[in-house]
Amino acid sequence: MSVEQEEPLEEPLDVGPAVGGDLPVTDGDREHVIGLLNSAFAEGRLLLSERDERIDQARAAQVFDDLIPLTRDLIADTPTAASTGAAAVQGIQPLAPGEPVTDSVVAVFGGNDRSGYWTVRPTTSAIAAFGGIDLDLTQARLTASELRINVCACFGGITIIVPEGTEVVNEASGVFGGIDSRNLVPPRAGMPRITIKGVALFGGVEIRHTRRRNSAAQSVNSKNPYSPKN
């Protein structure tokens, strides 16, 4: 009695080592997939819970085989689908190859004001110790659909001004301090998502849409002759 040998399974066309599925992914690859997921959510093709779950998986992805399943049911079989997904989120100007993906803004016994046109990288750390920081994103270059701002306000203040309609996820904590994001309007589809993490220790962090006449950095500058004036 002869036993028929099973034919080896063919490797899928869109994943696997034959097409580079085992190659490591970069932060830019992860951000591209996150952009596609946000676009699908904005178009009603994903529920909020589905989008968030897939975004968590995208952030944890190590190789392309981890990323590809996250958008397989979302991308049409056309050359332009993958290349235009991130651009569907309004105002995104992705980083060029080689540009840093992180940034730091520090104010110690002084003030630091980022406003007008400046580059907001995917991850920004803001540290205010006995000082004040203003981060005005309303006219800035936003480089990813998912942005993260890590805050540490120690006997200081940090003000983050975001464009109206931006989705803000406030995960920061106050320890003998406060985090205020009460005056934000509801998010709009197609806008970036900004996650705030960190702590206010004997200090304060405020997230809002409009810039006040006296900002946190300007208030510190007016009292400290050694702090920057711009």
C-alpha positions in Angstrom: 0.0 0.0 0.0 1.5 3.2 -1.1 1.2 6.4 0.9 0.8 9.5 -1.0 3.3 12.2 0.0 1.8 15.6 0.8 3.0 18.4 -1.3 4.8 21.1 0.7 2.7 24.2 1.4 3.5 27.1 -0.8 4.6 30.2 0.9 2.0 33.0 0.8 2.8 35.7 -1.8 2.5 38.6 0.6 4.5 37.3 3.6 7.4 35.1 4.4 11.2 35.1 3.9 10.9 34.9 0.1 9.5 38.4 -0.1 11.4 39.8 2.9 8.7 39.1 5.5 11.4 38.3 8.1 13.2 41.6 7.6 13.1 44.0 10.6 10.8 47.0 10.4 11.7 50.6 11.1 9.8 53.3 13.0 8.8 54.7 9.6 7.2 51.4 8.6 5.2 51.2 11.8 4.0 54.8 11.4 3.0 54.1 7.8 0.8 51.2 9.0 -0.6 53.3 11.8 -1.5 55.9 9.2 -3.4 53.3 7.2 -5.3 52.1 10.3 -6.3 55.7 11.2 -7.5 56.3 7.6 -9.6 53.1 7.7 -11.1 54.2 11.0 -11.9 57.7 9.6 -13.6 56.0 6.6 -15.7 53.8 8.9 -14.0 50.5 7.9 -12.7 49.9 11.4 -14.3 50.2 14.8 -12.4 52.3 17.4 -11.6 49.2 19.4 -10.3 47.4 16.3 -8.1 50.3 15.3 -6.6 50.7 18.8 -5.9 46.9 19.0 -4.1 46.9 15.7 -2.2 50.1 16.5 -0.8 48.4 19.6 0.2 45.4 17.5 1.9 47.7 14.9 3.9 49.4 17.7 5.1 46.0 18.9 5.9 44.7 15.4 9.5 43.5 14.9 9.4 42.2 11.3 7.2 42.8 8.2 5.3 39.5 8.8 4.0 41.3 12.0 2.8 44.3 10.1 1.3 42.9 6.9 -1.7 41.1 8.5 -2.8 44.3 10.2 -3.8 46.0 6.9 -4.4 43.0 4.6 -8.2 43.5 4.7 -7.9 47.2 4.3 -5.7 47.8 1.3 -7.1 47.7 -2.2 -5.0 45.8 -4.7 -3.8 49.0 -6.4 -0.4 50.7 -6.4 -1.6 53.9 -4.8 -3.4 52.4 -1.8 -0.3 51.9 0.4 1.5 55.0 -0.8 -1.4 57.4 0.1 -2.6 55.9 3.4 -0.6 58.1 5.7 -1.4 61.2 3.7 -5.1 60.7 4.4 -4.6 62.1 7.8 -4.7 65.9 7.4 -1.5 67.9 7.5 1.0 65.1 7.9 4.4 65.7 6.4 6.3 62.4 7.0 10.0 62.4 8.0 12.6 62.0 5.4 14.9 58.9 5.6 17.5 59.6 8.3 15.6 62.3 10.1 15.5 61.8 13.9 12.2 60.3 15.3 12.6 61.8 18.8 13.0 65.3 20.2 13.6 66.9 23.6 12.4 70.3 24.9 13.9 71.3 28.3 13.4 74.3 30.5 15.3 74.6 33.8 14.8 77.8 35.7 13.7 79.4 32.4 11.3 79.2 29.5 11.2 77.3 26.2 8.7 78.2 23.6 8.1 76.2 20.4 5.6 77.9 18.1 5.1 78.8 14.5 6.5 76.4 12.0 8.6 73.7 13.7 9.0 69.9 13.3 7.0 67.7 15.7 8.6 64.3 15.6 6.8 61.1 16.4 8.0 61.2 20.0 8.7 64.5 21.9 9.9 64.7 25.6 9.2 67.9 27.4 10.9 68.5 30.8 10.1 71.6 32.8 11.9 72.0 36.2 11.2 75.3 37.9 10.5 76.6 34.4 7.9 76.8 31.7 7.4 75.1 28.3 4.9 76.0 25.5 4.5 73.6 22.7 2.2 75.1 20.0 1.4 72.5 17.4 -1.2 74.6 15.5 1.2 75.7 12.7 3.8 73.0 13.2 4.9 70.3 10.8 3.3 67.1 12.1 5.4 64.1 11.0 3.1 61.2 11.9 -0.5 60.4 12.4 0.3 59.0 15.8 2.3 61.4 18.0 3.5 60.9 21.6 4.5 63.7 24.0 6.2 62.6 27.2 5.9 65.3 29.9 7.6 65.9 33.2 6.6 69.1 35.0 8.5 69.4 38.3 7.7 72.7 40.0 7.0 74.0 36.5 4.4 74.2 33.8 3.9 72.8 30.4 1.3 74.0 27.9 0.5 72.0 24.8 -1.6 73.7 22.2 -3.1 71.3 19.6 -5.1 72.0 16.4 -8.9 71.9 16.8 -10.3 68.4 16.1 -7.1 66.6 17.1 -7.7 63.4 19.1 -5.9 63.8 22.4 -5.4 60.8 24.7 -4.3 62.0 28.1 -2.5 59.3 30.0 -0.4 61.7 32.2 -0.7 61.7 36.0 -0.6 64.5 38.6 1.3 64.0 41.9 0.7 67.1 44.0 0.1 68.7 40.6 -2.5 68.9 37.8 -3.3 67.8 34.3 -5.9 69.9 32.5 -7.5 68.8 29.2 -11.1 69.8 29.9 -11.6 72.4 27.2 -10.9 70.3 24.1 -13.5 70.0 21.4 -14.5 66.5 20.1 -12.0 64.9 17.7 -12.7 65.0 13.9 -12.1 62.2 11.5 -8.8 62.5 9.5 -7.0 64.4 12.3 -3.8 63.2 14.0 -3.9 61.4 17.4 -1.7 62.8 20.2 -1.0 60.7 23.3 0.2 62.6 26.4 2.2 60.5 29.0 4.2 61.4 32.0 3.7 63.2 35.3 3.2 66.6 36.9 5.0 66.7 40.2 4.2 69.9 42.1 3.6 71.3 38.6 1.0 71.5 35.9 0.3 70.4 32.4 -2.4 72.0 30.2 -3.6 70.8 26.9 -5.9 73.2 24.9 -6.6 74.7 21.5 -5.9 78.4 21.8 -2.9 80.3 22.9 -3.3 82.7 25.8 -1.8 86.1 26.0 0.6 85.1 28.8 1.9 81.6 28.2 3.7 79.3 30.6 7.1 80.0 29.1 6.5 83.7 28.7 5.4 83.9 32.4 8.6 82.3 33.5 10.7 84.5 31.2 9.2 87.7 32.6 10.4 86.8 36.0 13.8 85.4 35.1 16.3 87.7 33.5 18.5 84.8 32.5 15.8 82.9 30.5 15.5 83.0 26.7 13.3 85.8 25.3 12.1 83.9 22.2 
